[in-house]
């Protein structure tokens, strides 16, 4: 039973839970004994001393529960042993009320003393503490009974309590050992899962970036007119070479993998304050967005693009989301250039409280997505998987002869109402 905790915390957590349960049982026994003898002392005044020793025993148990130290455990054993002796000799000193030594009331302080074993940090320690408490309790009770007129009879209540507690401690120790043996395998499985997730994120980004750059430029070169390259294509090639040169393929995956240390609340507050102090005007945010850059690049290749809607909404995207949305929009516009058969498109931007949506529409020849070639990576890697890794979604409406519409929806910073 690992409780979903790391291996080094399981043993401590289970030990504390068992100790708390044992101490509550002991306190219940002491409270029951104190209440019972308090009532009986109304008719037998000599029993008042038993109330005092039970209360003292209970107070020391509370102190031991709050401060689990070996000194308090030893003090509880010694005080408990003395209390059992005084309690037994006083109660059995009224033979007309208590004619036998194995009555349940007589066993209450002894059962409370046995429960000290529940505080053991290991199974062996718990069994040793319980055994010591059981032997001391029975010895004190036996000596007390010898000084009374009541005959000695075996106390099955205390014996049953001892056997049950030791059984629970032993079973918990066996289960704890099995859980500890399984923890390394669980940790390896978790680590393997995290590694697979990181590799998948890296593969997705690498494939998408390769399609955005190398594949797209090769297609553009194949479609270019013979002769000197156009200024727009030259600029696009320079941007591609710069992207390939400056990209760190191992670390440039951003916070989407969620494998790095997360900022504390104080760090988040400082970051939000700094962002508020340096926040750009909405128009400047649009001009510096990756979507605007993507539109400019595709416009240089001869595509006429109309932008409508709320351009300022892009200011709600963080740097990583802004970049990936811009690359996805760029791929959609490149697809218009390569496959639609027309030279115009529209980009509509919308927002609500938690998301931003971009609709890229053209009135070209259209296509059937289910029948598109399996090696077409543009929509699958550069658009759909890229947006899905941001926690967003992609919807595509298209049919032959009716144009194509692609809707990208991504999470954004909470919009103030």
C-alpha positions in Angstrom: 0.0 0.0 0.0 2.0 3.0 -1.3 -0.8 5.6 -1.0 0.6 7.2 -4.1 3.6 8.6 -2.1 7.3 8.3 -2.8 8.9 5.3 -1.1 10.8 7.3 1.5 7.5 8.8 2.7 5.3 5.6 2.8 6.9 4.1 5.9 6.7 7.3 7.9 3.1 8.0 6.8 1.8 4.5 7.7 3.7 4.5 11.0 2.1 7.8 12.0 -1.4 6.7 11.0 -1.1 3.5 13.0 0.3 5.4 16.0 -2.6 7.9 15.8 -5.2 5.1 15.7 -3.5 3.3 18.6 -3.4 6.4 20.7 -7.0 7.2 20.1 -7.9 3.7 21.2 -5.9 4.1 24.4 -7.5 7.5 25.1 -10.9 5.9 24.7 -10.1 3.2 27.1 -8.8 5.7 29.7 -11.8 7.9 29.3 -14.1 4.9 29.7 -12.2 3.9 32.8 -12.2 7.4 34.3 -16.0 7.8 33.7 -16.8 4.4 35.2 -14.8 4.7 38.4 -16.0 8.3 38.8 -19.6 7.0 38.9 -18.7 4.2 41.2 -16.8 6.5 43.6 -20.1 8.1 44.5 -20.9 5.0 46.5 -17.3 3.9 47.2 -15.3 7.0 48.0 -12.0 5.0 48.2 -12.1 4.7 44.4 -11.3 8.4 43.9 -7.6 7.7 43.7 -8.2 5.6 40.5 -9.6 8.6 38.7 -6.4 10.5 39.5 -4.1 7.9 38.2 -6.2 7.3 35.0 -6.2 11.1 34.3 -2.5 11.3 34.9 -1.9 8.4 32.5 -4.1 10.1 29.9 -2.3 13.4 30.2 1.0 11.7 29.6 -0.4 9.9 26.6 -1.5 13.2 25.1 1.9 14.6 25.7 3.5 11.5 24.0 1.2 11.8 21.1 2.1 15.5 20.5 5.8 14.9 21.0 6.8 11.4 19.8 10.1 11.0 21.7 11.5 7.9 23.3 11.7 9.7 26.7 8.0 10.2 26.7 7.4 6.6 25.7 9.5 5.3 28.6 7.8 7.7 31.0 4.4 6.5 29.7 5.4 2.9 30.4 6.6 3.6 33.9 3.7 5.8 34.9 1.3 3.4 33.2 2.7 0.4 35.1 2.3 2.3 38.4 -1.2 3.4 37.4 -2.3 -0.2 36.5 -1.1 -1.4 39.9 -2.9 1.4 41.8 -6.0 1.0 39.7 -6.2 -2.7 40.1 -5.4 -2.9 43.8 -8.0 -0.1 44.5 -10.8 -1.5 42.4 -10.4 -5.1 43.5 -10.2 -3.8 47.1 -14.0 -3.6 46.9 -14.7 -7.3 46.5 -18.4 -6.9 46.9 -18.5 -4.8 43.8 -15.7 -6.5 41.7 -15.6 -10.2 42.6 -13.2 -11.2 39.7 -9.9 -10.0 38.4 -10.7 -10.5 34.7 -13.5 -7.9 34.5 -13.4 -5.5 31.5 -13.1 -2.4 33.7 -10.0 -3.7 35.3 -8.5 -4.4 31.8 -9.0 -0.8 30.5 -5.8 0.8 31.8 -3.8 -2.3 30.7 -5.2 -2.1 27.2 -4.3 1.6 27.0 -0.7 0.8 28.1 -0.3 -1.9 25.4 -1.2 0.7 22.7 2.2 2.4 23.2 3.5 -0.1 20.6 1.6 1.6 17.9 4.1 4.4 18.0 7.0 2.2 16.8 8.6 3.6 13.6 9.3 0.0 12.4 7.4 -3.3 12.8 10.1 -4.7 15.1 10.1 -1.6 17.3 6.3 -1.7 17.5 6.3 -5.3 18.5 9.0 -4.8 21.2 7.2 -1.8 22.7 3.9 -3.6 22.8 5.4 -6.7 24.3 7.2 -4.7 27.0 4.0 -2.8 27.8 1.9 -6.1 27.9 4.4 -7.8 30.3 4.6 -4.7 32.6 0.8 -4.4 32.7 0.2 -8.0 33.4 3.0 -8.1 36.0 1.6 -5.0 37.8 -1.9 -6.4 37.7 -0.7 -9.8 39.1 1.1 -8.2 42.0 -1.9 -6.0 42.8 -4.2 -9.1 42.7 -2.0 -10.9 45.2 -2.6 -8.2 47.7 -6.4 -8.5 47.5 -8.9 -11.2 48.3 -10.0 -11.6 44.7 -8.6 -14.8 43.0 -6.4 -14.3 39.9 -8.0 -15.2 36.5 -6.4 -14.7 33.1 -7.3 -11.5 31.4 -8.4 -12.2 27.8 -9.3 -8.6 27.1 -5.7 -7.4 27.4 -4.3 -10.5 25.7 -6.7 -10.0 22.7 -5.7 -6.4 22.4 -2.0 -7.3 22.4 -2.4 -10.0 19.8 -4.5 -7.8 17.5 -2.1 -4.9 17.8 1.0 -7.0 17.1 -0.8 -8.7 14.2 -1.6 -5.3 12.7 1.9 -4.1 13.2 3.4 -7.2 11.6 1.0 -7.2 8.6 1.7 -3.5 8.1 5.5 -4.2 8.2 5.1 -7.0 5.6 3.0 -4.8 3.3 5.5 -1.9 3.8 8.4 -4.2 2.8 6.5 -5.3 -0.4 5.7 -1.7 -1.2 9.3 -0.6 -0.8 10.4 -3.3 -3.1 7.9 -2.1 -5.8 8.8 1.6 -5.5 11.9 1.5 -7.7 9.8 -0.1 -10.5 7.1 2.5 -10.1 9.6 5.3 -10.2 11.3 3.8 -13.3 7.9 3.6 -15.0 7.1 7.2 -14.1 10.5 8.3 -15.4 10.1 6.3 -18.6 6.7 7.9 -19.2 8.1 11.4 -18.7 11.0 10.6 -21.0 8.6 9.4 -23.7 6.5 12.5 -23.3 9.6 14.7 -23.7 10.8 12.7 -26.7 7.3 13.0 -28.3 7.3 16.7 -27.8 10.8 17.1 -29.2 9.9 14.9 -32.2 6.7 16.8 -32.9 8.4 20.1 -32.7 11.3 18.9 -34.9 9.0 17.5 -37.6 6.8 20.6 -37.6 9.8 22.9 -37.8 11.4 20.9 -40.6 8.1 21.1 -42.5 7.9 24.9 -41.8 11.4 25.5 -43.1 13.1 23.0 -45.3 10.1 21.3 -46.9 8.2 24.5 -47.5 11.3 26.2 -49.1 11.9 23.2 -51.4 8.4 23.3 -52.6 8.6 27.1 -53.1 11.8 26.6 -55.1 10.3 23.9 -57.2 7.4 26.2 -58.1 9.5 29.3 -58.8 10.0 30.6 -62.3 13.4 29.8 -63.9 16.0 32.5 -63.4 16.9 34.8 -60.5 15.0 34.3 -57.3 12.4 36.9 -56.4 13.1 39.2 -53.5 10.3 37.6 -51.4 11.7 34.1 -51.9 15.2 35.3 -51.1 14.0 36.8 -47.8 12.0 33.6 -47.0 15.1 31.5 -47.6 17.2 33.8 -45.4 14.6 33.5 -42.6 14.6 29.7 -43.0 18.4 29.5 -42.7 18.4 31.7 -39.7 15.7 29.6 -38.0 17.6 26.4 -38.6 20.8 27.9 -37.4 19.4 29.5 -34.2 17.1 26.7 -33.0 18.3 24.6 -30.1 16.7 21.3 -30.9 17.2 19.8 -27.5 16.0 22.7 -25.3 13.7 24.9 -27.4 10.5 23.1 -26.4 9.3 25.6 -23.9 7.1 25.0 -20.9 4.7 22.8 -22.8 6.6 19.7 -21.7 6.1 20.7 -18.1 9.3 18.9 -17.1 11.2 21.9 -15.6 10.7 23.4 -12.2 7.5 25.4 -11.9 7.6 29.0 -10.6 6.4 29.6 -7.1 3.5 31.9 -6.3 5.8 34.7 -5.4 7.7 34.3 -8.7 4.5 34.3 -10.6 3.3 37.5 -8.9 6.6 39.2 -9.7 6.4 38.1 -13.3 2.8 39.3 -13.7 3.8 42.7 -12.1 6.8 43.0 -14.5 4.6 42.2 -17.5 2.0 44.7 -16.4 4.7 47.4 -16.1 6.1 46.6 -19.5 2.9 45.7 -21.4 2.9 46.9 -25.0 0.1 48.9 -26.5 -2.4 46.7 -28.3 -1.3 47.9 -31.8 2.4 47.3 -31.0 1.5 43.9 -29.7 -0.1 43.0 -33.0 2.8 44.3 -35.0 5.2 42.2 -32.9 3.1 39.0 -32.9 4.2 35.9 -34.8 0.8 35.9 -36.6 1.6 39.3 -38.1 5.1 38.1 -39.1 3.6 35.0 -40.8 1.1 37.2 -42.7 3.9 39.5 -43.9 6.0 36.6 -45.1 3.2 35.1 -47.1 2.2 38.5 -48.5 5.8 38.8 -49.8 5.2 35.6 -51.8 2.3 37.2 -53.6 -0.7 36.2 -51.4 -3.2 38.9 -50.7 -4.4 38.5 -47.1 -7.3 40.3 -45.4 -7.1 40.5 -41.7 -10.4 41.0 -39.8 -11.5 40.8 -36.2 -9.8 41.6 -32.9 -6.1 41.8 -33.7 -5.3 43.0 -30.1 -6.5 39.6 -28.8 -3.1 38.2 -29.7 -1.5 40.2 -26.8 -3.1 37.6 -24.4 -0.8 34.8 -25.7 2.5 34.0 -24.0 5.7 33.9 -26.1 5.6 30.1 -26.8 1.9 30.1 -27.8 2.3 33.2 -29.9 5.2 31.6 -31.8 3.4 28.3 -32.4 0.2 29.9 -33.4 2.1 32.1 -35.8 3.8 29.1 -37.4 0.5 27.2 -37.7 -1.1 30.2 -39.4 1.9 30.5 -41.7 1.5 26.8 -42.7 -2.2 27.4 -43.4 -1.4 30.4 -45.7 1.4 28.4 -47.4 -1.1 25.7 -48.2 -3.3 28.4 -49.8 -0.3 29.5 -51.9 0.6 25.9 -52.9 -2.8 24.2 -53.3 -5.8 26.5 -53.5 -5.2 27.9 -57.0 -6.0 31.5 -55.9 -3.9 34.3 -54.5 -6.1 35.6 -51.7 -7.1 34.5 -48.2 -8.7 35.9 -45.0 -7.6 35.7 -41.4 -10.3 36.4 -38.8 -9.3 36.8 -35.2 -11.8 36.3 -32.3 -11.6 35.9 -28.5 -13.7 35.0 -25.5 -12.9 34.8 -21.8 -10.4 31.9 -22.0 -9.6 31.3 -25.7 -8.5 32.9 -28.9 -9.6 31.7 -32.3 -8.2 32.3 -35.7 -10.1 31.4 -38.9 -8.1 31.1 -42.1 -10.4 31.0 -45.1 -9.8 30.8 -48.9 -12.2 30.3 -51.8 -9.9 28.0 -53.7 -10.3 24.5 -55.1 -10.7 22.8 -51.7 -9.9 19.2 -50.8 -11.2 16.2 -48.9 -9.1 15.8 -45.8 -9.7 12.1 -45.4 -8.4 11.6 -49.0 -5.3 13.7 -48.7 -1.9 12.0 -49.2 -0.5 10.3 -46.1 2.8 12.1 -46.5 1.3 15.5 -46.3 2.8 16.8 -43.0 1.6 20.4 -43.2 -1.8 20.1 -41.6 -1.0 17.1 -39.5 2.3 18.2 -37.9 2.7 21.9 -38.5 -0.9 22.8 -37.7 -2.9 20.1 -35.9 -0.3 18.6 -33.5 1.3 21.9 -32.9 -2.0 23.5 -31.7 -3.0 20.4 -29.8 0.2 20.5 -27.8 -0.8 24.0 -26.7 -4.1 22.5 -25.4 -6.1 23.9 -28.3 -8.1 22.4 -31.2 -8.2 22.5 -35.0 -11.3 22.3 -37.1 -11.2 22.0 -40.9 -14.1 22.6 -43.3 -13.3 21.9 -47.0 -14.7 20.1 -50.0 -13.6 20.1 -53.7 -14.6 23.3 -55.4 -15.9 25.1 -52.3 -12.7 26.4 -50.7 -11.1 25.7 -47.3 -11.6 27.1 -43.8 -9.3 26.2 -40.9 -10.2 27.3 -37.3 -7.4 27.3 -34.7 -8.5 27.7 -31.1 -5.9 28.0 -28.3 -6.1 28.8 -24.6 -5.2 32.4 -23.6 -4.7 34.4 -20.5 -7.9 35.1 -18.6 -9.7 38.1 -20.1 -11.0 40.7 -17.7 -14.7 40.9 -17.7 
